[in-house]
Amino acid sequence: MSELIDHEVVVIFKKYLYPLSAKLTEMLNEHFSHQTERRGCGYTQATRVIAEFVSQVRDPIGFQDLRIFEEYETKALRNILNQSSSYGLELETWRNLDTNLNVQQCLQRINPQESFAQSLQQEVEFQAKLRTIHQYAELEESQLICQLLSDIILPQDAENLEMIECHALEEKPKVGSCPMAEKFFLRIAHHRLLRQGEINIFVDEHDQPIMMEKLNMGDNHSCISLVPLMMNGVRLPAGSLFSASYDIEQLTKHKNKQYKGYVIPIAEMYGFWFLRLTTLAVSPQNRARAFGYHFKQQVDNGLFRPDTTELSQLMEIARDQIYIGHPC
């Protein structure tokens, strides 16, 4: 029996930072239990687990997100939060310590031999390394996972990065994320909508397409992002799968130019739920390697060109639905 080879992400975290949780490790290492019709593959399943973290609001003082690691010891962080004020350091969170100017100034003025200083320095170094962990990854799919995990611990600011903040719904809508969720998006990319099929295009304030939703084709309210978005401080790549929940009658909208459905300002939407990465989040040449059994299923089930379809094709179709200056 061939020996199991660790996924690049598993190797990177173990070597440079801290081991990932047993759950994520098992998934990324493609344990056979994740290579099923329902789960797709371990990589897909790992992005579902990551999605559960992403869809929750980042807690500034809670340590739930550290469960992505294997038994990360939080004692030092607790001490830092509890003792910081006695060192003239006002901390509202344990996150992003490495970029906090007050933390840097505090470390310069206190005795480096004190346990508080040592704990603080250690956490600063840990976070600084986590922030750049994706640079150790060579594979496209590994870089995506590293970035997601880093942002869960070290949330980003949408305004600073000039990204669109995608609000998370409080509850997960009843929309599936099975490995065949890509089926109809692949068809749409080649103008092969079902007769009863509809697509909604969510746009920004400049009428640029941000997300596409499909209706009457598989699960309703299943959406794919066409540009990178941010949710709860985590950057999500284009090709992310979301679900939506709304009352169409309450939304400002206008009809698509070609297909049934509407163009809707994304700002009108109450929120979305991040489900997982789709195979379209990874470029065609790396898809089979990244998604293994999931990708094989798509091919075996006769999905339309899963090996060559690109997100740019969906973006083009989305743009074609938008009237410049809006119809009357």
Rosetta blueprint (number, residue, H / E / L):
1 M L
2 S L
3 E L
4 L L
5 I L
6 D L
7 H L
8 E H
9 V H
10 V H
11 V H
12 I H
13 F H
14 K H
15 K H
16 Y H
17 L H
18 Y L
19 P L
20 L E
21 S L
22 A H
23 K H
24 L H
25 T H
26 E H
27 M H
28 L H
29 N L
30 E L
31 H L
32 F H
33 S H
34 H H
35 Q L
36 T L
37 E L
38 R L
39 R L
40 G L
41 C L
42 G H
43 Y H
44 T H
45 Q H
46 A H
47 T H
48 R H
49 V H
50 I H
51 A H
52 E H
53 F H
54 V H
55 S L
56 Q L
57 V L
58 R L
59 D L
60 P L
61 I L
62 G L
63 F L
64 Q H
65 D H
66 L H
67 R H
68 I H
69 F E
70 E L
71 E L
72 Y L
73 E L
74 T L
75 K H
76 A H
77 L H
78 R H
79 N H
80 I H
81 L H
82 N H
83 Q H
84 S H
85 S H
86 S H
87 Y H
88 G L
89 L L
90 E L
91 L L
92 E L
93 T L
94 W L
95 R L
96 N L
97 L H
98 D H
99 T H
100 N L
101 L H
102 N H
103 V H
104 Q H
105 Q H
106 C H
107 L H
108 Q H
109 R H
110 I L
111 N L
112 P L
113 Q L
114 E L
115 S H
116 F H
117 A H
118 Q H
119 S H
120 L H
121 Q H
122 Q H
123 E H
124 V H
125 E H
126 F H
127 Q H
128 A H
129 K H
130 L H
131 R H
132 T L
133 I H
134 H H
135 Q H
136 Y H
137 A L
138 E L
139 L L
140 E H
141 E H
142 S H
143 Q H
144 L H
145 I H
146 C H
147 Q H
148 L H
149 L H
150 S H
151 D H
152 I H
153 I H
154 L L
155 P L
156 Q L
157 D L
158 A L
159 E L
160 N L
161 L L
162 E L
163 M L
164 I L
165 E E
166 C L
167 H L
168 A E
169 L L
170 E L
171 E L
172 K L
173 P L
174 K L
175 V L
176 G L
177 S L
178 C L
179 P L
180 M L
181 A L
182 E H
183 K H
184 F H
185 F H
186 L H
187 R H
188 I H
189 A H
190 H L
191 H L
192 R L
193 L L
194 L L
195 R L
196 Q L
197 G L
198 E E
199 I E
200 N E
201 I E
202 F E
203 V E
204 D L
205 E L
206 H L
207 D L
208 Q L
209 P E
210 I E
211 M E
212 M E
213 E E
214 K E
215 L E
216 N L
217 M L
218 G L
219 D L
220 N L
221 H L
222 S E
223 C E
224 I E
225 S E
226 L L
227 V L
228 P L
229 L E
230 M E
231 M E
232 N L
233 G L
234 V E
235 R E
236 L E
237 P L
238 A L
239 G L
240 S E
241 L E
242 F E
243 S E
244 A E
245 S L
246 Y L
247 D L
248 I H
249 E H
250 Q H
251 L L
252 T L
253 K L
254 H E
255 K E
256 N L
257 K L
258 Q L
259 Y L
260 K L
261 G L
262 Y E
263 V E
264 I E
265 P E
266 I H
267 A H
268 E H
269 M L
270 Y L
271 G L
272 F E
273 W E
274 F E
275 L E
276 R E
277 L E
278 T L
279 T H
280 L H
281 A H
282 V L
283 S L
284 P H
285 Q H
286 N H
287 R H
288 A H
289 R H
290 A H
291 F H
292 G H
293 Y H
294 H H
295 F H
296 K H
297 Q H
298 Q H
299 V H
300 D H
301 N L
302 G L
303 L L
304 F L
305 R L
306 P L
307 D L
308 T L
309 T L
310 E L
311 L H
312 S H
313 Q H
314 L H
315 M H
316 E H
317 I H
318 A H
319 R H
320 D H
321 Q L
322 I L
323 Y L
324 I L
325 G L
326 H L
327 P L
328 C L
